[in-house]
Amino acid sequence: MTDHYDFIIVGGGSSGCVAATKLVRDGGARVLLIERGQEKQPPLLQMPAGYMKYLAREDYLEMHETVAQAQLDGRAPIVPQARILGGGSSVNAMVYMRGQREDYDGWDAFLGGAGWSYAEVLPHFRAMEGNTKINDAYHGIDGPLAISDPGRIDPLTRAFMLAAQGLGVPYNPDFNGARQAGVGPMPHTIGQGRRSHAVGAFLSQIRSDRRFSLETQATASRLLIENGRAVGVEYRQGGVMRRAYADAEVLVACGTYNTAKLLMLSGLGPADQLASHGVPVVCDLPGVGRNLQDHHEVPVISSIRQPGGYFGQDRGWRMLRNGLQYLLFQSGPVATTGVEACAFVDPDGGARPTIQLYCVPTVYLDRDVKDVQPTHGVTLTPCLLRPHARGSVRLRSADPADKPLVGSNFFGDPDDLRLTLAAMRYARRVLGQAPLSALVREEMLPGASAESDADLARYAKRMVKTNYHPVGTARMGRDGDPVAVLDARLRLRGVEALRVIDCAAMPFIVSGNTNAAALMLGSRAAQFVLNAASPQPS
């Protein structure tokens, strides 16, 4: 079976949905979007609290077990990636953070002033945003993506925000505005009590357009390249191998792990690695699979004196009561993601935040932890915003059905561990500050006896986990950069008519949750494509 389109987008996540929408709606193009996950959006996932029930669901998430990490004493943490139309926007915790102005200005400087400064990407953020609270130079109110505060703020969350202010952290009502530093409620992609995702906000605009085609549960096996030009995609769907052809361009947005995998399966990557798996080398690109970055976190967990927070609210009669309250009034525990506020701080005392300190009003444990039972409590989770370590993605084999080998390399740079320990000590200070201190019973993990750096380091290595924000495995770079995979217009070096448009393209991770940046990348990519296709003035 063969079909021809103007553009083929491989990957129906946040960036892919935005790019498809703009190419069809604004460019009048014929677009095929190929997504390996299913199209159906489960009703429970549309409720703000519902995502918690899907964190271990392998029908909606692909679980990548990292290679054993020597610096973690042999641990191999799990790093999931979304497997559903809409990608991370359909399964994430709905936090909407752009990052810091310095992130994008840093990209722009790294790329030689190529149009990635914060001032140049801000219009894309504003145009997409339908903010329900703020209307100013940083925010839009007419865009399709709903942005709001969570539907409920727990008393433990309020105590956390007040405690942080007691330590001198300023209250910040807008982390995506003039400054990021401070403490306050986190903006969420929630509108009218429901998840606002890339499918509903963007793809729904073109879903009935005859120029748009969607194939789901379809896994790309390789890109078709002829005479140095990307001409199509080979993919498997329902046990049948199919081919589709693009007359203009192919855009890759498979997610940071699988984008690198697909490029390598297509002969685009480090020549020695491809040859070791018998993959014919089309273009030797040493940077494919390198430069992996991910936010990672280590929790500080305390029990509380009286029942409170969200422990037990998803079971028994409480679950029934909360569900009814949500259905009738869009309020109560189901109307919140359960992670309602954070603080952006630098434990070293600098002005630019290096840590995002989340407050979770319960005892929140990762799948690796078996020696502590969930109970009434509060978890403060410091997340490293700009880790120095770099990981990698490599082919496991030439079989498209095999997952890639992911080396997350958490704490691969000693300063990442040092800053994490400083952040854990800072979290303890917040827990010891009024009014939160009056609610706390005792520290459960790492425990009061863990005082030395050695004790805390052992705990951190046992507990560190992903914050679900991998980026960078096919990064942009300047001409002459030997490991740059893309140019500043997201075009793959050495192959025509091929771009990478998802978070794999980032040269450096942004200082915050990455879904907002992924949406911006999709919008920016469509702009590049449409501008290139427009007649240029003489």
N, C-alpha and C positions, 0 to 999 in steps of 0.2 A: 504494500500500500504506500503510495507517495502523494504528498500534498504540497502545494506552494503557497507561501505567505510572503508578506513584505518583511516581517520581523518574527523571530521565534525567541521567546523568553523561557529559559530553563530554570524553573523554580518559582513557585507561587507564594512566596513569603511576602514580607512587608514591601521590600524594594521592588520585587517583581510585579506585585499588584498595582503599585503606584505608576510604574513605568508603562505597564500595559494600558492602564486607563488613559494616561496622557497621550500615548501614541495613537490610540484609536480616536479618542474624543477630540484632541487638539490637532492631530496630524492626519486624521482620516485614513490611517494605515490598517492593513490587514495583519492581525497579530494572532499568533498561536501561543498560548501559555501552557506549559507542561509542568504538572505538579505530581510528585510521587505519592503524596498523601491523599486522603479522601476529601471530598468537597463538603460533606455533611458537617454542620456545626452543631454539636450536641447542645440541647437546651441548658443543661447544667453549666456548661462552659460560658454561657452568656451572662450568668449571674456573677457578680464580682467575687464572691467567696468560692465559687464553684471550681476554680482552677486547682485548688488544693487537692481535690479528689483525683486529679489527672497527672500529678507529678511523677507517678510511677507507671503510667499507662503506656505500654510500648506500642499500642496501636495509634497513639498520637505523638509519641516521642521516640526517637531512635536513641538508644542508650549506647554511648561509646565508652568502653572501658579503656582508660588510658594505659599506656605501657607502664610497667613498674617504675616508680620514681625513686631513685637512690636517695635523693635529698629528703624524701618523705619516709625513709626507712623501709622502702619496698612497697609502699602503698600504691594502689592504682585507682584513683578516684574515678567515679562515673561522671561523664560530661554529656548531658542530653542535647539533642537538637530536635526542633519541631518537625513533625511529619503530618501536616494537615494544611489545606488551603488557607492562606493567611499567615502561615509560618508562626513565628514567635508572637505576633500580635493576636493570634487566636488562642494561645495557651499560656501566655505570660501572666505576671502579676499586675499588669496594666499600668505600671509606673511610667510616667512620661517625663524624661529628663533629656535635655539637649546636650549637656556637658558645659564646659566653660568656654568663654570667648577665646582664652589662650589656646585651647585645643585646636580650633580651626585656624587661628592666626599662625599657630605652629605648623599645621599642615601646609599653609600657604607659603611660609618661609622655606620649609623643607623642599617644596616643589618649585621654588624660584618665582613666587608671585604669580601663580597660574590660575587665580580665581577661586581659591578655597578659603578666603578669610571669613571671619564671622559676619562681617558686613555683607559679604556676597552670598552666603548661604541663608542668612536670616529671612530674606523674602520667601524662600521655599518653606521654611517653618511657619511663617505667618500665614501664607496662602492656604496651607493645609488645615490650619487650626480653627476649630469652633469653640473658643474658650468661653466658659459659662460664668467666669468671675472677673477676668481682666481684659481690658480693651485699651491698649496703648501701643507704643512704638515697637514693643517686643512681641505682641500677641495679636492674633486675628480672631474675629468672632463669626466670620461667615464661611469658614472652611468646613469640609465634611467630617473631619476627625474631632469628635467631642472630647474636650479636656475639662476636668472638674476635680474638686476635692472628693475624697472617698465619702460614701454615704453615711458614715458613722465614724466618730472618733472615740475610742475607748478611754475610760478614766486613767488607765495605766499609761496610755499614749500621752495624755495631757500632762500627767505627772513627769514623764520623761522630758517633754518639751520645757516645762518649767525648771526642772533640775538642770538641764543644759544651760538655760539662761542664767541660773544661779552661779554657774561656773564662768560666766562672762561671754557665752555664745549668744550673739544677737538673734532676735526673732526675725525670720525671713518669710514673708508671705508669698514670695515668688522666686523659686530656685531657677527659673528660666528667664529671669529679668536682668536687671542691671548688675547683680552680683549673685554668686552661688553660695558664698559662705553664710552660715547661720543654721538655725533649727526651725522647723515648721512642718506643716502637713505637706505630703508629697502630691503633686498633680497626677491624676490618673486618666487613662483613656476610658472614661465612663460617661455615658450620656443617658439621661432619663433612667438611671438605675441599672443600665445594661452595658456590657462590654462594647466598646467602639473599636472595631478591628479593621484591618486593611481590606477585607472582603466587603463588609457592609459600608465602610466609608468611601471606598474607591471603586473596587471592582463591580459593585452593584450598578454603577453609573453606565457601564457598557455591557452588562451581562446579556442583554437582549439585542445588542447591536450585531448585525449579520457579519460585520467585518471582524468580529472577535470570536475566537475558538478556544475552548478549554478542554484539555485532556488531563484527567486526574487518575490517581493510582497508576501512573506512568513513570517509569524510572529511566532516565537518560543513561545510556551505556557509553556513548562517545559522541564527540562533535565531528561532523563531516567537513574535511578540509581538502580543498582541491586547488593546486597551483598557488599555495600560500594564502588562500582566502577561505574563510568559514562560509559554507554554503548550506548547512543544515544540521540536523540532529538525528541520531539513531536512538530509539527508546523502546523499552519493553512494556507492554500493557496486556494484562490478561494472558500471559504466556506467549504472546505473539510479538515478534520483533517488527517494528515499524520505522519508517523514515519520513521526515518532513523537511522541506527545503525553504530557505529564506533567500529572497531575492535582494534584500537590502543588508540586514545584519542579524547576527545571533547575539543575544544578551544572556549572560550566565548569572544566576542568582540562587544557587543551590544551598546557600549557607556556608559558613566559613570552612567547615570540615569537608563537606561534599563538593564545594566549588573547586577546591584544590584537587580532590580526588578525580573529578570529571576532567579537569584540564590534563592531569597526568595520564589518565586512561586514553586520552585523545592524542597522546604523544607530545604534550606541551608541558615541559618540566625539566628537572635535572636529568641530563642525558644518561649519566651513570646509573641512576636509580631506575629509570625507564628500561634501560637495557637489561638490568638484572632481573626484570620481570618479563622480558621478551616483548615489551611494547615498542613498536617502531618510533623512532624519534622524528617528530615533525619540526619542532623548534626547541633548541636547548635553552631552557629558562631556569637557571639555578635557583631563582627566588620563589618558585612555586612550592608551597608547603612550608616555607620558612616564615619567620616573623610572627608566629602565633602568639597572641596576647589574650588574656582573659582576666576579668575581675575575679578575685577570690577573697574568701571571708573566713573568719574564725569566731565562733559565738562565745559570749560570756553569759552564763545562764544562772538565774537566781529563782528560788521559790519565793512565794509571797505569803503574808500572814493570814489573809482571808481569801476565800474563793473570789476569783475575778478574772478578767481577760476573756480569752476565747477557748480555754480548755473545756472540752465536753459539750460545746455548743453545737456540734455537728452530729450528736447522737441522741437517741431516745426522744423523750417528750420535748426537750429543748430544741431539737432539730425540727420537729413538727411545728412548734410555736414560732420559731424563727423563720421557717419557710412560709408560714401563713402571713406573718407580719410583712415579709418582703413582697409576697404576691399582692397583698392588699394595699400596702403603703410605700413600697420601695424603700424601706427603712430597716433598721436592726442589723444584727451581725451578718446577714447574708448580703447586705448592701455595701460591705467593705471587703477589701482584699485581706484584711487582718494585719497588713503592714502599712500603717497610715502616716507615719512621720519618720523623719531622719534628721541627722545633723551633718553638715559638711564642715569639717574641721581639719586642722593640721596639728597632730599631737606634738610636733616639734616647735610649734609656735609661729610658723610662717603665715603669711597672709593668704596664700593660695591653698585651698583645701587639698589634702592628699588622701583623706579618708571619708567615706560615706558611712555614717554610723546609723544603722537601721534599729528601730524599736519594734519588736514582735511581742504582743501582749499574751504570751503563753510560753511554755517550755518547748522550743522548736528544735528538733533533732534531725540530723541527717541519717540516711539509711545505714551508715557505717557504725553508728553508735548504738550499742546494745546494753550498756551497763547502767543507764539512767532511764527511768520511765517518764513519759510525759505527765505533767501535772499542772496545777495552777502556778503560774510564774511569769517571768518576763525575760526575754532574750534580747540582749544588745549585741548586734552583729557588725563589727567593723569590717568594711570592705575596702580593699586597696584600690585606689582610683587609677593609678598609672604605674603598674608593676614594671620593673626594669628587666626582669627575666623574659626570655623569648623561648617559646616552644616550637613544635613542628607537627606537620601532618605528612605522612608518607603512605605509599601504597602498601597494602598487605599482600596483594597479588594482582594479577591482570583480570581477575574475575569481577565484573561490576557488582555482583551480589555481595562481595566481601566489604565489610566496613574498613575504612582506612585506619592506619596506626596513628593514634593521637598521643603526642607527648606534651602534656600541659606545662610541665616544668614549673609548677608552683614552688616558690622559694628557691628557684634556681639561681637567683642573685641574692647574696647575703643581706643586702639592704632591704629587700622585700620582707624578709623575716624580721629584721630589726624594727622596721616601721610597724609591722603587724603587732609585735610585742608592745611597742609604745601605745598603739591604739587599744589593745586589750587593757592596759593599765588606765588609759583614759576612760574606757567604758566603766571600769571599776569606780572611778571618781564620780561619774554620773550616777551610778547606782548608790553611791554613798552621800549624795547631795539631796537635800530636802526639795520638794516633798516626796520624791521617789524613795528616799531612804526609810521613811516611816512605813512604807508598804512592803519592803523587802524583808524576808525572813533570814535567808542565808544564801551564800553563793554555792551552787551545786557543781558547776563546771566553770573553770578548771578547779575550783575549790580553794578555800582560804589558805591551805597549806602550800599551794603552788605560788611561791613568791619570787624565787630566783629566775634569772633569764633562762637557765638550763631547764627548769621545771616548766616554764611557760612555753619554751621552744618544743619540748617533747609533746606537750598538749597540742600546740598549734599544728605540728606535723601529723598528728593523729586525726585532727578535726577539720583541717582546711578543706574547703569545698568550692566549687564553681559558683559564681553569681549568674551564670548562664549568658555570658556576653563575649563569646569568642570573636576575634577579628584578625585581619591582617595577613592571611596566607597567600594573597595575590596582590600585594600592595602597589600603590602608585609610587612613582619616583621620577627624577629628572633624567634627561638624556645622559648617557654615560654611567648611570648607576648600574653596577653589574648585577644586582639582585632585584632591580625594579621589574615587576611583571607587567605593569600598566603605565601608560603615560598619564598626564594630568587630565585627560578627557576620558579616562577609564578604558582606553583602547589597549588591547593586548599587543605587546611588542613582538614584531616578527610575523604576525598574522593579520590580514586585513579583515574588516567587517566582523570583528569579534570584540566584545566588551565584557568586563566583569562589573556588576553594578550593585553588589551587596556588601556586607561588612568585611568581606575578605579584601576589599580594595583599600581599606583604611591603612595609612602608614603608621599611625599611632592610635591607640584606643582613646576614646573620649572619656571624660571624667564624669561618668554617670551611666545610667541604664541606656542600652544601645538601640532600642526600638525606634526612638525619635530620629536618631541619626540614620538608621536604615531606611526609613521613609523618605528622609531628605535625599539620600543617595539615589533612590529610585526616581525622584522628581528631577534631580540634577542630571541624571543619565538621560532621561527623556528630553530634557532641554538640549543637551549636547547633540543628541541624534537629530532632533527636529531642526536645530540651527544648521547642522551639517547638510541636511537634506534641502534646506531652503536655497533658492537662487541667491547668489552673492552679488552685491552691487559692483559694477565695474569701476 
